[in-house]
Amino acid sequence: QSVLTQPPSASGTPGQRVSISCAGSSSNIGTNVVNWYQQLPGTAPKLLIYINDQRPSGVPDRFSGSKSGTSASLDISGLQSDDEADYYCAAWDDSLNGYVFGTGTKVSVL
Amino acid sequence: EVQLVQSGAEVKKPGESLKISCQISGYRFTSYWIAWVRQMPGKGLEWMGIIYPGDSDTRYSPSFEGQVTISADKSTNTAYLQWSSLKTSDTATYFCARRGDSNNWYWWFDPWGQGTLVTVSS
């Protein structure tokens, strides 16, 4: 079972803004950086955000990340049909001495 | 270009052994940690463990310790994940991924291999 909790689903119409939360604890998000991964249907996960709010080259600035205390969030603005995917937060956990993923959020574009 | 290319899909019977691979190119294999991640059908991502090919330092998630073996071959720039006795519950897609931070200060994984589907069925 995951130690990072996300809502199972989120949705919006094209152009809208969607926000996904990620709740952790002092041993993971509270102490270490948060990353976000996007997994399009049938494909491997892709890094979307690293070190809380940094975007890799090629990731549109419609995607933004933030962290506060033991929680983090991913915002998707200007929602597009191509954004339909599963999104996972992740962080190193000092208590488990391992990397932990969130439960995942399925984003649908209505 | 950094690439992680995984071996093809496998169909095995319970009790059989298996070793799947992740061949890297485009960077110094011995300088970056490689992780293995499981995704069971219709489920989320689970971190299994990591290996540093430079010295073979290996760490496992408690959930996978003793269930699998992670290894690396510096001569072929390949990381491996193996089972000695598969169970039907090992049916999943397995991904390898490289630690993204070259300074080893922070943990994130990028890029990822394309995944290997392992099906265990009698």
Interface residues (C-beta under 8 A of the other chain):
Chain A: S2 N32 V33 N35 Y37 Q39 A44 P45 K46 L47 Y50 I51 P56 D86 Y88 A90 A91 W92 L96 N97 G98 Y99 V100 F101 G102 T103 G104
Chain B: A35 V37 G44 L45 E46 W47 G49 I50 R59 Y60 S61 P62 F95 A97 G100 Y106 W107 W108 F109 D110 P111 W112 G113 Q114 G115
